[in-house]
Amino acid sequence: MNVYLDATTLIALGEVGELDLLTSFDGTLWLLNPVSNEVETEPARSNLVELIEQMDVLIAGLGDDLPDETRDARDEAKRVLDEEAVNGDVAILTKVIESRRKDVDIAVVSDDRRLRTVAEGLGARVTGTIGVVVRAVAEGEFTEQEAKDLVRRLDSRGLHMTGELREKADELIEDTARDGERED
């Protein structure tokens, strides 16, 4: 499965130095150039460069020299998102549309509600930053307390959450930790 990373999650995890959590996904991680260009703040940018250098992350662009099917998917993505230029969301949605046409499984890691809704509606698996943290608990990379502490760090460094969302994150972490204890 191809897993496309969005700037929202890259920035959130990059700000706290936890981009390596993305490597736990089963599949190939993809970073599209328009998405990469959106990660401008430090330390997120430097941590992204480090992730690319140390991990198996594939990078792709969406320039003008595209096959017709990709160009058509890009134009449809721009139309669906009502965007004139190719930004990170358009790039990711282009890949979702292409994958749907080819009947290929795809996942999107994003906190952008609009992108998540459209991608999910087109059949992509979707998760966000909190889903990545919960996955780390399920994989045994973090304890329940470490994951809750990370959620607090994320909240204080830019992933602004409502009290309700933080409570939901804690609940998901607790449930996942309990499920992991039962399997042991």
Protein Blocks (a to p, Z undefined) as FASTA:
>chain_A
ZZdddfklmmmmmmnopmmmmmmpgcdddddfklmmmmmbccklmmmmmmmmmmccdddd
ddfbdcfklmmmmmmmmmmnopabdcfklmmmmmmmmmmmnopacddddfbfklmmmmmm
nopacddfklmmmmmmmnopacfklmmmmmmmmmmnopacdfklmmmmmmmmmmmmmmmm
mmZZ
